[in-house]
Amino acid sequence: MSGFDDTLSVIDFVISDEPAPNCQQCGRPRGDSPSGDFCSENCQRVWRGHHIAATSAEDGGAQPSELPEAAPVTPLTWLGPAPAGAFAKPGHEVLDAVVTFVSRFSAFANEHAAPTLALWYAHTHVAERLYVTPRLILDSAEPGSGKTRVLEVAQYLVAKPEMTISITPAAIFRMLADGPMTLLFDEIDAVFNPKTGGNNEDLRALLNAGYKRSATVTRCVGDAKSMNVTRFPVYAPVALAGIAGGMPDTITTRAITVHMRKRRFDEVVEEFIEEDVERESASVRAELAEWVGRVGDEVSRARPERPDGVRDRAAEIWRPLLAIADAAGGHWPETARRACHHFVLEATAQPASIGVRLLADVRQIFAAERTDRMVTAELIRELHAIEDGPWTDVQGKPLDSRRLAKELDRYLVRPKDLKVSGKTLKGYRIDGDGGLADAWSRYLPPLETAATSATHATPQVNAASSVAEAANSSATSATGVADGRGTQQSLTPALTSPVAEVADVAPTKPDHDTEGDR
């Protein structure tokens, strides 16, 4: 029975909490070693190496294809601490760690910025498997708002970073020849500022085209005797930082724009010491790259649901980020969709161009007046009256009828002849050929209050009763006569008399669709 007793003693020793008196590798006393089983780190490393090699030989040399996502509930203390990277973190913990890290050095304007940055950094590690890579724009109203700091931290978290202030398109062509890298441009507003006088159309075209994987730029390479046509791939993740207002619209429509602001005096962030950030970010970046690499195929094939109202190019550029959030699980699917809704439908609610702004302001005027038509002179007066509008100073002079017609003509909206108190005046209508309704439906989001129902105003006016009201009214100089608006409101005779005249004339003498002054 002595052999059996010896076996029990060994088992009791292994599973007991008492430290072993001697080193498990060399047999010498452990001394003051902090390890409960070995006298030194070298003995521990040698013992573990022999143990792993023996286990691998018994398994035929096969290694597990995937790491477990969590440590065992009961730790195997007799094997020593688990080596770094022995267990893979779940996706939501990996992204949470990225958010925590970037938030140490930046004070963001809202809760959506840091999660969006984390998702964007993650997508750079699988960009070669994606069809689209959204541009990231960091802008601010004033210098010193933290844009550069975000890029400085990003270079330690993204894949293959290349941070630059000035770089030529030719250099980018050749850098991307070996595959996508993450381009981090600082002070990009100086590059696209027209006051610098530089020709940056090649760079703009490269950034525009390079958000899709299939994009190439064709150039002739070689001397005059041996000229070859070469197609350079330009697909790459790109982040751009600069003062707001200097970015071409063709780039901003392909981008997620994070607005940075100066920190308040009560907002405190950690000091950025590059060598410390480089060292501390290493594990965060490694875990991010490892996890995204494992779910890369799933992300590339995903067709995630998107928030209502997110469509077309906005849906295209957010697709990879929403797919990454869905793969991460936890709170991330909901967090990502809230961020998507914010950046697409709230943060960029202002019109992107002067033409779209004009369409929006004209629609607001028509809705406020509850009219389906308005003469040009009155429409221009209403536009000038908008307190925060740009219409009193368009390229150095107030908006006039010619500029109004020129801007609206781009959207196939053209001035028509309107009958007002027996006079023919130029103006704009909602319905019909050259009307505003089609442009509004294509370039503006739906209006909360369906003001465009004013298009049915004229048929609702009874011609006979309107003429009678006009005969009983002597207020021929009323406001309605001056501005020539159609209306669907029940107004006083003084105000309805000019509308009645319009309604009476329209069925008997159609408006002639003629081009307005331009």
N, C-alpha and C positions, 0 to 999 in steps of 0.2 A: 504493500500500500504506500510505500515511501515515494514511489514514482508519481502516484496519483496526487499525494500531498504536495509534492514539488510543483506539479502542474497548477494546482489550485493556488499555490503561493504566487506563481508568476502572474496568473490571471488577476489575483487580488491586487498585485502591485501595479499592473498596467492600468486597471480601472480605478485605482484609488486616487485621492486628491493629494496624497503625500508625495513630495518630490523624491526622485530617486537619489540614493546616496552617492552613486558613481555615474560617470558619463556613459551613456548607452552606446557610444561609438568606440572610445578608447579604454574604458574601464577605470580611468583615474578618478580621484575625488573631484566633485564639481566645484568645490571651493566656494567663492562668492559669486559664481555665475548666476545671472538672473533667470536663466533657463532652468526648468525643472527636470530636464533630461540630459543636457549636454554641458560640457565644461567650457565650450567656446563655440563661436559661430562657425569656425572651420569644421569642427566635428559634426555640428548639426548639418552643414551643407554636404559633407561627405556621406553622412548616413542617409540623408534624403536622396542624394544622387544614386546611391546603391539601391535604395528601396524602389525608386521610380524606374530605374533600369531593369530591376528584376520583375516588376509588375508589367513593364512593357514587353519583356521577353515572353512572359506567360501569355500575354494577349496577342502574340504574334507581331508585335511592333505597332499595332494599330493605335492611333490617337483619336480621342473623341472629336467629332466634327464640329460640335457646338459646345460652348461653355454653359454650365448651369447659370441661371439668372439669380441665384441666391445661395448663400452658405447654408450648410446643414444646421438644423435646429440645435443639435448637441455638438459643439465644436470638438474636433479631434485634436485636443491639446497635445497629445503625445507625439503628433506629427509636426508640431511647431506651428507658427503663424502661417496663414495662407499667403502665398506670394502675390505681389501686385498683379492684377489682371486675371486672377484665377476665376473670378465670377463676373459675369456680364450684368451690368445694371439694366433694368427695364428702361424703355425709351422715355417714359414720363419723368423718371428721375434724372436721366441724362440731360434732357432739355431744361429741367428745373435748375440743374447745376450751372448750365450756361447762363440762364437768366440771372441767377445769383451772382455769378462772376462779373458779368458786364455791368450789373447794377452797382457794383462796388465803386466804379470809377466815373459814372455818369448819372446825372439827375435828369430824368426824362420828363417831357411835358405831360404825359398821360400813361395810363396803365398798359396800353397796347404796344408801346414802342419796344420794350425789352423782349417780350415774347416773339414779336415779329422779327427782331434781329436774330434771336436764337434759331427760329425756323429758317431764316435766310442763310445763316452760317451753316446750318445742317445740310441744306440743299447743295452747297458747293462741293460736298464730299461725294455726291452721286450725280454731279452735273452731266457727266458723260453718258449717263443712262436716261436722262430726261430729254424731252423735245424742246422745252422752253426754260430759260433762266431769266427770272425777272430782274430788271435793274433796280438797284437800291439807291435812292437819293437822300442825302442828309443836307437839309438847307436851314438857314436861319436868317432873321432880319438883320442881325448885326454880327460882326466878328466876335470871337471869344465866347461862343455859345456851346462849345463841346463837340463840334463836328469832327475835328481832327482827332480828339481823344477816342471817339468811337472807332475810327479807322485804326488807330494805334492798337487798341485792344483786339479789334477784329483780325489783325494780321497774325495773331497767335491762336486763332480759333478756326479760321477758314482753311480750305484746301489750297495748297500751292499759292501762297499770297505773293503779290507783286505790288508794293506800295510805291506810288510815284506822284510827282507834281507836274512834270513835263515829260512827255514821251511822244514820239512820232508814230504815225500809223504804220510806216514801214517796219519799225522795230516791233510793233505789236504783231504784225503779220508773221514775222519770223519766230517770235516767242511762242505763238500759239500753234506753230507747226507740229509740235510734239504732243498736242492735246490741250484741253482747257486748263487755264489757270485763273485764279481770282485776281482781277485787276482792281486796285484800290486807288482811285484818283482823288487827290486833295486839291483845293483851290481851283475847282473846275470852272467856276464863274469867270475867272480871268481868261481861260482858254476860249470861252464862247462869247466873251464881251466884245461887241462890235467896235468899241472904242479902241481896242488894241490893234485893229487893222489887219489881224492875221487871217489867213485863209484856212479855216478848220473844217471845211466841208467833208474832207476825206475822213477825219476822225468822227464827225457826226454820223456819216453814213456807216462807218464801221460799228459804232455803238448801236445804231438803229438795227442793222441787219444781224448783228451778233447775238441777239437774244434767242434766236432759233438755231437748233443744232445743224440744220441743213445749209446754213448761210456760208457763202464763200465770197471772196473779193478777187476779181481777176486782174492780174497785172502782167505786163511784159517784162521779162527778166533776161538780162544778158546785154551784150553789146550789139552794135548794128549788124555785125556779120552773123551772129548766132543768137538771134532773138527768139525766146520761147514764151509762150503764154502759160502762165502758172496761176492756178486757182488756190488761193490761200484760205484755209478755214479761219473764221473769225468768231466762232461760237465760244463764249466765255462768260462766267459770272462777273458782273461789274458793279462796284459801288462808287458813287460820285458825291463829293462833298463840296459845297460852295454857298455863297450868299444867294438868297432867294431872288428869283426873277430873272436870272441869267441863263436858265436852262432852256434849250429848244423844246418846243411842244412835242416834236416827234420823239424825243427821248422820254419826256415825262409821262406820255401815254403808255410807255412800256415799263414803267417803274412804279415801285412803292415808295412814296415820299414820306419821310419821317422829319417833321419840323422840330428843330432844336431851339431851345431858348436859354438865355442866361440864367444861371442859378440864382435863386433868392438867397439872401444873407443867412437864412436859417436852414438852407439845404447844404448838407455836408457830404462830401465824397472822399474816398481814400486817395492819397497821393499816388500818382502814377510813377513808379520807379521801374524802368524797363526790365532790368535784369531780374527783379522780383516777379514781375508779371510773366515774363518768359518762363521762369521756373515753375510758378504756381499754376500756369495755364496748361502745362504739358499733359497732366493727367486728364483734365477736362476735355482737351482737344482729342486725346487718344480715345477716350470713352465715346465721344461724339462720333468720331470717324468710324470706330468699330461698330457701333450700333447702327448708324445709317448704312454702313456697308452691308449689314445683315438684312436690312429691310429694303434695300435699294430696288430689287426687282419688284417687290410688292408696291412700292411707291411709284415706280415708272408705269405700272399697269393700272394704277388706281384711277377711278373716275369719281372723285369725292363730290358729295352734295355741297352746294354753295348757298350763301344767304340770298334771300329774295332781292332782286334788283341788281345783283352782280352778274354781268353778262359780257359777251363779246371779249374784247382784249383784256378787260379786268379779270374775267373768269379764267382766261388763259394763263395769265401770269400768276394768279393765286393758286392754280391747281396743284403744282408741286408742293407748296407750303401746306395746304390743307391735307394733302395725302400724307405728308410726314407727320402732321399732328394726329391724324387718324391712326397711323401706325404706332405712335407713342402711347396712345390711350390715356387713362386717367382723366384729368381735367382739360387736356390739350385740345381735343376736338371742339369743345365749346369755346375755349379761350381763343383758338385760332379763328373761329367764325365771327366772334365778337370783334376781333382785330380787323378782319377782312371787311366787315360791315362799316367799321369806323373809317378805315383808310379809303375805301372806295366810295361810300355814300355820305360820309359826314365831313371828313377832313378835306376832301376835294370837291365840296359842293359848289364852290364858285366856278363860273364858266372858265374854260381853259383858254378861250380866245375872245378877241373883241367882238367877233361876229356872233358867237354863242351868247355872250353877255348882252348884245343888242337884242337878239331874239327873246331872251328871258325878260328884259326890261319892257319890251313892246308887249309881250304877253301880259305882264303885270298891269300895264296901263289899260289894255283892252278889258282885262278882268275887273279892274277897279271901276271903270266907266260902264261896264256891262253893255258893251256895244259890239257890233259885228263889223263896223267900218269906221274909218277916221281919216279926215283929210290930212295931207302931209304937214301943213303948217301947224295944225293943232298937235299932231303927234310929236313934232320936233319940240314944241313948247313944253310938252309934258316930259319929254326926255331930258331937256335942260333943267327942269325943276327937280329932278332926282338928286337928293342932297349928296349922296356918296357916289354918284355916277360919274363916268369919265366924259360925258357928252358935251360939256362946255369947253373942253380942251382936247380935241382929237388931232394929234400931230400939230399942235400949235394954234388951232382955231376951232371955234364951235362947230358942232355937227350941223350941216346944212342939208338941203334936199338932195343935192347931187351925191354927197358922201353917203347919205342914208340909202339912196337907191343903189349905189355901188356896192355897199356892204350886204344889203339884202338880196341883191341879184345873185350872189354866190350860192344862195340857197333856193334859187328859182322863185323868189318872191319879187313881184314887180308892181309898180303903182298903176292904178286904174282910174278911169273917169268915174267920178261920183256926182250924182245929181243932188244939189243942195240949194233949196229955195230958188229953183229955176236956173241955177248956175251950174256949170260943169267945172268941177275942181278935181285936181289930182289927189289921190289918197290910196289907202290900203284896206283890203278886206280880209276876212278870215277864210271864207270858202271860195271855191271857184278856181279856175286856172290862174296860177300866179298868186294864190292866196297864202295866208300865213299858217293855216292849219297843218298842212303837210310838213312844213319845216319844223313847227313846234313838236309834232309827233315824232320826228326823227332825231332831233338834236337836243331836246329838253326832256327831263323826267315828267311823268304825269303830274298835272296840277291838282292840288288837294281839293279845291273847290272847282267844279266843272264849269269854269267861266266861259269856256268855248261853246256852251249851249246857246250863247247869244247868236250863233249862226242862224237860228230859226226865228230871230226877232222879226224880220220883215214880213214873212208870211202870216205871223200872228196878228199883224195890224190890219184891221178892216178898213179898206180904202174909203168906203162911203162915210163911215162914222168919223174917220180921220179928217176928211174934207170938211165935214160939218163942224168939227172942232176948230179947224183952221179958220173957217168963215166967222166963227164967233170970237175969234181971238184977234186982238189988235196989236199984240206984242210981237211984231215982226222982227224986232231987233233983239230978241231974246238970245240967251247964250247958245242955245241949240242951233240957231241959224248961223251964228258965227263959226262954230266948230264943225258942223255938218256930221254929227255922229248918228248912227242908228242906235236904237235902244230897245230893250225888252221890259223896261220898268214902266209902271203906271205913274205917269207924271202929270203935272198941271197942264192946262191947255197952252199956256205960254211956252212950255218946253216941248210939248208934243207936236205943235204945229209944223215945225220943219221936218220932223220924222214922218209925219203924215204925207208931206209932199214927196219925200223920197219914196215912200211905199206906193204912192199913187202913180208915180212916174215909172217906177221900175217895171211893172208888167206891160206897159204900153210902149215903152221905148227902152230897150235893153242897153245896158252900159256897153260902151265900146272899149274893148281891151287894147289899150295902146300903151306903148312904152312911156315911162315917165322921164322927167328931166334927170339926166345923169351926168 
